[in-house]
Amino acid sequence: DLLLLPGTREGWGIVAMEAASYGVPVVAYDIPGLRDAVVDGVAGLVVRPDPASLGSAAVGLLKDADRWRRLSVAAQQRAQEFTWERVAQDLLCAVSRPRTPAAGCARAAVLIPPAANIPAYSAHLTSEPQADEGR
């Protein structure tokens, strides 16, 4: 089995993670979202966004059973990093980080940019609550 993802727009690549959870390697276009979800050469392949590159990589992988098995195992291991519990912990870390870092937030620091890099969000977190002015 092999999943081909020729998407040209992708927010995250949940389909890639779902395939990975079953040990199905992914060959995906090199676009934001998919390149984040598929670790090139480790848990799948990321190729130039054109049909010839996608087809060539797919055929090459299907002909190399040892490489396919390595990618299959790595894909399944990567997918296990993205449980709902882990996602919830990362979200809590990201939200709490500007004021007080929560314990166990090292992973969130890598995956989610600091709120200080997002001016509107940062301003919202650092401003004092305003009294309701009769609205």
C-alpha positions in Angstrom: 0.0 0.0 0.0 1.0 3.6 -0.7 -0.8 6.9 -0.4 -0.2 9.5 -3.1 -1.0 13.1 -2.1 -0.9 15.4 -5.0 -2.5 18.3 -3.2 -1.4 21.8 -4.0 -3.0 23.3 -0.9 -3.1 21.7 2.5 -3.5 23.0 6.0 -1.9 20.2 7.8 -2.1 16.8 6.1 -4.4 14.8 8.4 -4.8 12.2 5.6 -1.1 11.7 5.7 -1.2 11.1 9.4 -4.1 8.7 9.1 -2.3 6.7 6.5 0.9 6.7 8.6 -1.0 5.4 11.6 -1.7 2.2 9.6 1.9 2.0 8.4 1.2 3.2 4.9 4.0 5.4 3.6 3.0 8.6 1.9 4.4 10.3 -1.3 3.3 13.9 -1.2 3.9 17.1 -3.0 6.4 19.5 -1.4 3.9 22.1 -0.2 3.3 23.7 3.3 1.2 21.4 5.4 2.3 18.2 3.6 6.0 18.8 4.1 5.2 19.3 7.8 3.2 16.1 8.1 5.4 13.8 6.0 9.1 13.6 7.1 10.9 13.3 3.8 12.9 10.1 3.5 12.0 9.0 7.0 8.2 8.5 7.2 7.4 9.1 3.5 8.6 11.0 0.5 8.2 14.7 -0.4 8.6 15.5 -4.1 8.4 18.4 -6.4 4.7 19.3 -7.1 4.4 17.7 -10.5 2.8 14.4 -11.6 6.1 13.0 -13.1 7.9 13.4 -9.7 5.0 11.9 -7.8 4.8 8.9 -10.2 8.5 8.3 -10.3 8.8 8.3 -6.5 5.9 6.0 -6.1 7.2 3.5 -8.6 10.6 3.6 -7.0 9.3 3.0 -3.6 7.0 0.2 -4.6 10.0 -1.5 -6.3 12.2 -1.3 -3.1 10.5 -3.5 -0.5 13.2 -2.8 2.1 12.8 0.9 1.9 9.0 0.6 1.9 9.2 -1.4 5.1 11.5 1.2 6.8 9.2 4.0 5.8 6.2 2.1 7.0 7.6 1.5 10.5 8.8 5.1 10.8 5.5 6.5 9.5 3.6 4.5 12.2 6.0 5.7 14.9 5.6 9.3 13.7 1.8 9.0 13.7 1.9 7.9 17.4 3.3 11.3 18.3 0.0 13.0 17.3 -2.5 11.6 19.8 -5.4 13.9 20.8 -3.9 14.0 24.3 -0.6 15.2 22.9 -2.3 17.8 20.7 -4.2 19.1 23.7 -1.0 19.3 25.8 0.7 21.2 23.0 -2.2 23.7 22.7 -2.2 24.3 26.5 1.6 24.9 26.4 1.3 27.3 23.5 -1.5 29.3 25.2 0.2 29.4 28.6 3.8 30.1 27.4 3.6 33.9 27.1 2.8 34.2 30.8 4.1 31.1 32.5 5.5 28.1 30.7 3.8 24.9 31.6 5.7 21.8 32.5 6.5 19.5 29.6 6.2 22.2 26.9 9.5 21.6 25.0 7.7 19.9 22.1 5.2 22.8 21.8 8.0 25.3 21.6 9.3 23.6 18.5 5.9 23.1 16.8 4.2 26.3 17.6 5.9 29.8 17.1 6.1 32.0 20.2 3.0 34.2 20.6 5.3 37.2 20.7 5.7 36.6 16.9 2.0 37.1 16.4 1.4 40.8 17.4 -2.4 40.8 17.7 -2.4 37.6 19.8 0.5 38.7 21.9 -1.2 42.1 22.6 -4.4 40.3 23.6 -2.5 38.1 26.1 -0.4 40.9 27.6 -3.1 43.6 27.9 -5.0 44.0 31.2 -8.7 43.1 31.1 -10.8 46.2 30.4 -13.9 47.0 32.3 -17.1 46.7 30.3 -17.9 50.2 29.2 -21.6 49.8 29.2 -21.8 47.7 26.0 
